[in-house]
């Protein structure tokens, strides 16, 4: 009788895991399809604002999820997001408007990195909530949407490549860490992340960047390798910072909109944090070449 019970429990557990995996896979596929579909369809005149439209929706959801995370309720932040997005896109060629916002964003992010490493509780989580919401979350979303237009002409493969590299980094960091990880990266913040996993994700990100350069024939191999380094390092930092925010909030996920994955902010945290640094690099590349 005891053996039958164990077999029954084992079968139920396997069925549950299969359902969870299927749900996670379907929601992940839908998210990737919407994201990549919006990126590539926007190169056509009849749908050139699709990518921006999708990120307006994603951005509003992220602002909502982030406000819940830091215990803030402000309708102003939605207005600030829409206004800043419109202004920076309309005047994206006017660097005298872009540079101050970009500088404040990078300074805020560097403070978050400092707080991630040196102290137990991020002060911006408790005190500077508006500044963090605007110059960490909102402006990062906007700079992400500016990336494919950095040259003045919409280039879908640049932003699609950045996402693919980030996904490669996350996937192989998990796989390598799970199978070979022994040394914790930042145990008090994210116990499952390992140094071996980070190195594995980094190496496969470089491989992904190399393959994108070969098959897309957009930017040089060197440029794509630098993009891979930016997305891997700053993407990992972004993921760790979000993990620390969630730990301080006492929650597992920022939202529930994506079954098996959490919220939109959970899916975008890495690429959002890396986006201003990617934008800076691409602007330097544009003005040097």
URLIN-V394761 format. One record per residue. N is the residue number from 1. RES is the residue in three letters. PHI is phi as a letter, one per 20 degrees, with the letter a starting at -180 (NA if undefined). OMEGA is omega in degrees with one decimal (NA if undefined). NEAR is the number of other C-alpha atoms within 8 Angstrom. Layout:
n-><N N>
res-><RES RES>
phi-><PHI PHI>
omega-><OMEGA OMEGA>
near-><NEAR NEAR>
//
This chain:
n-><1 2 3 4 5 6 7 8 9 10 11 12 13 14 15 16 17 18 19 20 21 22 23 24 25 26 27 28 29 30 31 32 33 34 35 36 37 38 39 40 41 42 43 44 45 46 47 48 49 50 51 52 53 54 55 56 57 58 59 60 61 62 63 64 65 66 67 68 69 70 71 72 73 74 75 76 77 78 79 80 81 82 83 84 85 86 87 88 89 90 91 92 93 94 95 96 97 98 99 100 101 102 103 104 105 106 107 108 109 110 111 112 113 114 115 116 117 118 119 120 121 122 123 124 125 126 127 128 129 130 131 132 133 134 135 136 137 138 139 140 141 142 143 144 145 146 147 148 149 150 151 152 153 154 155 156 157 158 159 160 161 162 163 164 165 166 167 168 169 170 171 172 173 174 175 176 177 178 179 180 181 182 183 184 185 186 187 188 189 190 191 192 193 194 195 196 197 198 199 200 201 202 203 204 205 206 207 208 209 210 211 212 213 214 215 216 217 218 219 220 221 222 223 224 225 226 227 228 229 230 231 232 233 234 235 236 237 238 239 240 241 242 243 244 245 246 247 248 249 250 251 252 253 254 255 256 257 258 259 260 261 262 263 264 265 266 267 268 269 270 271 272 273 274 275 276 277 278 279 280 281 282 283 284 285 286 287 288 289>
res-><UNK UNK UNK UNK UNK UNK UNK UNK UNK UNK UNK UNK UNK UNK UNK UNK UNK UNK UNK UNK UNK UNK UNK UNK UNK UNK UNK UNK UNK UNK UNK UNK UNK UNK UNK UNK UNK UNK UNK UNK UNK UNK UNK UNK UNK UNK UNK UNK UNK UNK UNK UNK UNK UNK UNK UNK UNK UNK UNK UNK UNK UNK UNK UNK UNK UNK UNK UNK UNK UNK UNK UNK UNK UNK UNK UNK UNK UNK UNK UNK UNK UNK UNK UNK UNK UNK UNK UNK UNK UNK UNK UNK UNK UNK UNK UNK UNK UNK UNK UNK UNK UNK UNK UNK UNK UNK UNK UNK UNK UNK UNK UNK UNK UNK UNK UNK UNK UNK UNK UNK UNK UNK UNK UNK UNK UNK UNK UNK UNK UNK UNK UNK UNK UNK UNK UNK UNK UNK UNK UNK UNK UNK UNK UNK UNK UNK UNK UNK UNK UNK UNK UNK UNK UNK UNK UNK UNK UNK UNK UNK UNK UNK UNK UNK UNK UNK UNK UNK UNK UNK UNK UNK UNK UNK UNK UNK UNK UNK UNK UNK UNK UNK UNK UNK UNK UNK UNK UNK UNK UNK UNK UNK UNK UNK UNK UNK UNK UNK UNK UNK UNK UNK UNK UNK UNK UNK UNK UNK UNK UNK UNK UNK UNK UNK UNK UNK UNK UNK UNK UNK UNK UNK UNK UNK UNK UNK UNK UNK UNK UNK UNK UNK UNK UNK UNK UNK UNK UNK UNK UNK UNK UNK UNK UNK UNK UNK UNK UNK UNK UNK UNK UNK UNK UNK UNK UNK UNK UNK UNK UNK UNK UNK UNK UNK UNK UNK UNK UNK UNK UNK UNK UNK UNK UNK UNK UNK UNK UNK UNK UNK UNK UNK UNK UNK UNK UNK UNK UNK UNK>
phi-><NA f f f f f f f f f f f f f f f f f f f f f f f f f f f f f f f f f f f f f f e f f f e g f c f d f g f f f f f f g f f f f f f f f f f f e l c c b f f f f f f f f f f g f f f f f d f e e f f e f g f f f f f f f f f f f f f f g f f e e c f c f g f f e d e f f f f f e e d e f f f f f f f f e g f d g e n c f c f f f f f f f f f f f f f g f f f f f f f f f e c f c d f f b g f d c g e e c f f f f f f f f f f f f f f f f f f f f e e l e d f g g f f f f g f f f f f f f f f f f f f f f f f g f f f e m c e c f a c f d g n c o d f f f f d g f f f f f g f f f f g f f f f g f e e e>
omega-><179.9 178.9 179.0 179.3 179.8 178.3 -180.0 179.6 179.9 179.4 179.3 180.0 179.2 177.9 179.0 179.9 178.7 178.4 -179.9 178.8 179.1 179.0 179.6 -179.0 -178.9 -179.9 176.9 178.9 180.0 178.4 -179.4 -179.6 178.7 -177.3 -178.1 177.1 179.6 180.0 -173.5 179.7 -177.3 177.6 179.1 -174.8 -176.2 -178.5 -170.8 178.5 -177.5 -179.7 178.4 -179.6 178.7 -178.4 168.7 178.5 178.5 -177.9 178.4 178.0 179.4 178.3 177.9 -178.4 -179.3 177.3 176.0 -176.9 -177.1 177.3 179.0 176.4 -177.6 176.0 179.8 -175.9 177.0 178.7 178.6 179.3 -177.9 -178.3 179.3 179.0 -178.9 -177.0 -176.7 175.6 179.3 -176.8 -175.4 177.5 -179.9 -174.0 179.2 174.3 -176.7 -171.7 179.0 178.9 178.8 179.7 179.1 178.5 -178.1 177.1 178.8 179.9 179.3 174.8 177.9 177.3 178.1 -179.5 178.0 -173.3 -166.5 -175.2 -174.4 -176.4 178.9 -178.2 -178.4 177.9 -174.7 -168.6 -172.6 -172.4 -179.8 179.7 179.7 -179.1 -176.0 -171.1 168.6 -173.9 -172.3 -177.4 176.0 176.7 -178.0 179.9 174.5 179.6 178.0 -176.0 -177.4 179.4 -172.1 -176.5 -175.5 178.6 -176.5 -179.6 -174.8 -176.5 179.7 -178.2 176.7 177.9 179.0 177.2 -179.2 177.7 178.9 178.7 176.7 179.1 -178.4 -176.9 -176.0 171.8 177.8 -175.8 -180.0 179.5 -179.1 -174.7 -174.7 -174.9 177.5 -175.8 -176.7 179.5 173.3 -170.1 -175.3 -179.0 -179.2 -173.0 -176.3 -178.4 -178.4 176.9 178.5 178.2 178.3 179.7 178.5 177.9 -179.8 -178.3 -179.4 173.4 177.1 177.8 178.6 178.4 178.4 -179.1 177.2 179.2 -177.8 -172.2 -177.4 -178.4 178.0 178.3 -178.9 178.2 179.5 -179.9 179.4 177.4 176.5 175.6 178.7 178.6 179.3 -176.6 -178.8 -175.8 -177.1 174.6 177.4 177.5 178.4 178.5 179.4 178.6 177.8 177.0 179.2 174.9 -178.4 178.4 177.4 178.9 179.9 179.3 179.3 -177.9 179.1 -179.5 -177.3 -173.4 179.8 -178.9 179.5 -178.0 -176.3 -178.7 175.9 177.7 176.6 -177.8 -172.9 -171.0 -177.2 -175.5 177.5 -178.0 -178.0 -170.3 178.8 179.9 175.1 -179.8 177.8 -179.6 -178.5 176.8 176.0 179.1 -178.8 -174.6 178.0 -175.7 NA>
near-><4 5 6 7 8 8 8 8 8 8 8 8 8 8 8 8 8 8 8 9 9 8 10 11 8 8 12 10 8 8 8 9 8 8 10 9 9 11 13 9 11 13 11 7 6 4 9 10 7 11 13 8 8 10 10 9 8 9 11 10 10 12 13 8 12 11 12 10 11 11 6 8 6 7 6 6 10 10 8 9 13 9 8 10 9 8 8 11 8 6 8 10 5 7 7 6 10 10 8 8 10 10 8 9 13 10 8 11 10 8 8 11 10 8 12 12 6 6 7 6 7 12 8 10 11 8 6 9 11 6 9 12 13 12 13 13 12 12 14 14 12 11 11 13 11 11 13 13 10 12 8 6 7 9 9 11 10 10 12 10 10 12 9 9 14 14 8 12 14 9 9 13 16 11 9 13 18 8 6 8 12 8 7 11 10 9 9 5 9 11 10 7 14 14 12 13 17 13 9 13 17 14 8 11 15 11 8 12 15 11 8 11 13 8 6 7 8 7 7 8 10 6 8 13 11 8 11 15 11 12 16 14 9 11 16 11 11 14 10 11 11 10 10 12 12 13 10 7 8 6 7 6 9 15 11 9 7 11 9 9 11 13 14 13 12 12 9 8 12 15 14 14 14 13 13 14 9 12 13 8 8 10 10 8 8 9 6 5 4>
//
